[in-house]
Amino acid sequence: MNERKRVDLVLEVVELEHEIDSVKERIRDIEWRIDRGDTTVSHDHRQKAIDKHRWLSRELAEKRKELIKCESSV
């Protein structure tokens, strides 16, 4: 296994995990604002954040699979 590739994959996984945490926080914030009647956010904003969370989660799963394959080829 190429050590550089493994390190790059680990860094990508860490970055995606951070982005997912950020999106989760954004979803909670939007829901809180909607519950309190804030008219500057909408359910559309929430749906876009949820869609981004799904996309990032799929991307993270793919990177983890790639990392496992990379590590198992040692």
C-alpha positions in Angstrom: 0.0 0.0 0.0 1.2 3.5 -0.8 1.6 5.2 2.5 0.9 8.6 1.0 -2.4 7.4 -0.4 -3.4 6.0 3.0 -2.5 9.3 4.7 -4.5 11.3 2.1 -7.5 9.0 2.6 -7.4 9.4 6.4 -7.2 13.2 6.0 -10.2 13.1 3.6 -12.2 11.0 6.1 -11.4 13.5 8.9 -12.4 16.4 6.8 -15.7 14.7 5.8 -16.4 13.9 9.4 -15.9 17.6 10.3 -18.2 18.7 7.5 -20.9 16.3 8.5 -20.7 17.5 12.1 -21.1 21.1 10.8 -24.1 20.2 8.6 -25.8 18.4 11.6 -25.3 21.6 13.7 -26.8 23.7 10.8 -29.8 21.4 10.6 -30.4 21.7 14.4 -30.0 25.5 14.1 -32.5 25.7 11.2 -35.0 23.5 13.1 -34.7 25.6 16.2 -35.2 28.8 14.2 -38.3 27.3 12.4 -39.8 26.2 15.7 -39.5 29.8 17.0 -41.1 31.3 14.0 -38.1 32.8 12.3 -39.3 33.7 8.9 -35.7 34.1 7.5 -35.3 30.3 7.2 -37.6 27.8 5.6 -38.2 24.1 5.3 -36.4 24.4 2.0 -33.2 25.4 3.9 -33.6 22.4 6.1 -34.1 20.1 3.2 -31.0 21.4 1.4 -29.0 20.8 4.6 -30.4 17.3 5.0 -29.6 16.5 1.3 -26.0 17.8 1.9 -25.8 15.6 5.0 -26.9 12.5 2.9 -24.4 13.3 0.2 -21.5 13.8 2.6 -22.4 10.6 4.5 -22.3 8.6 1.2 -19.0 10.2 0.3 -17.6 9.4 3.8 -18.7 5.7 3.4 -17.0 5.5 0.1 -13.7 7.0 1.4 -13.8 4.6 4.4 -14.3 1.6 2.0 -11.4 2.9 -0.1 -9.3 3.2 3.0 -10.1 -0.3 4.2 -9.2 -1.7 0.7 -6.0 0.3 0.8 -5.1 -1.0 4.2 -6.0 -4.6 3.5 -3.7 -4.7 0.5 -0.6 -4.4 2.8 
